Structure formats: structure tokens, C-alpha cells
């Protein structure tokens, strides 16, 4: 697999993590009533958001491949 294809899959994984975070935080805030489960899902969502953001920063700042 070339470096360009690898970066494409890494960036798709980052976007996927951000999409998962969006759905999970929605459920955490509006659908789940049990406080302990709310906290756990919120922590998972924010971790996905942070990891996805760091992946996107990595992809952007490593620049184009030749």
C-alpha cells in the first residue's frame, strides 16, 4: 500500500471517529437517563473526538505525498 493510500485510510478513520463521537454524545445527552451510563458514553464520545481530531491534525500537517 502506498503512503498516499495509507494517509487516505487514516483520514477516513479520523472522520469515522468524529462521526461516532457525534452520535454517541447525542445519545448521551438526550436519550440515556441513567447517570452512570451517561457519563461513560460521554467519556467515550469525547475520547473518540479527541483521537479523531489528532488524526486529522497529523494528516494535514504531514503534507502531501509524492
N, C-alpha and C positions, 0 to 999 in steps of 0.2 A: 504494500500500500504506500502510495507516495505521501510526502509530507503535506501537500495541499489537501488530499482526501482525508488524511488524519485530522487536520485542523477543521475541516468541514464537519466531521462526525463529532469532534469535541464541542464545536459551537452549537450543534444541534442538541447535544446532551445538556449544555448550559441552558438553552432555551426551554428544553423539556423540564428541567428542574424548576425554572421560573414559572412555567405553566402549572406544574404540580403544586408549587407553593401557593399560587393564586387560588386554586380550587380548595386546597386544604385550609387556608386561612378563612375562606368564605364559610366552609362548614364549621370551623372552629368558632367563628363569631356569631353566626346566625342560626345554625341548625342543631348544634350539640348543646344539651342543657347541663350535663354532668360536669362540674367544675374541674375535676381532676383530668378528665378526658379532654376538656377544652385546653387546659394548659399543655398537655402532652402534644396535642395536634398543633397548637400554635408554635411550640418549640421546634417541632419537625418542619413546619412550614417556613419558619424564619431561617432555619439551617439550610433548607433547600434554596431559599432565596439568596442567602449569602454565598453559598458554594456556586450557584449558577452565575451570580454576579462576578465572582472571582474568575470563573472560567471565561466569561465574556471579556473581562479585562485582559486576561492572558492572551486570548485570541487576537484582540485588537492591537495590543502593544507589541506582539511579536512580529507584526508587519506582514507584508505579502511574501509569498514563497516564489522561488524562481523556477 
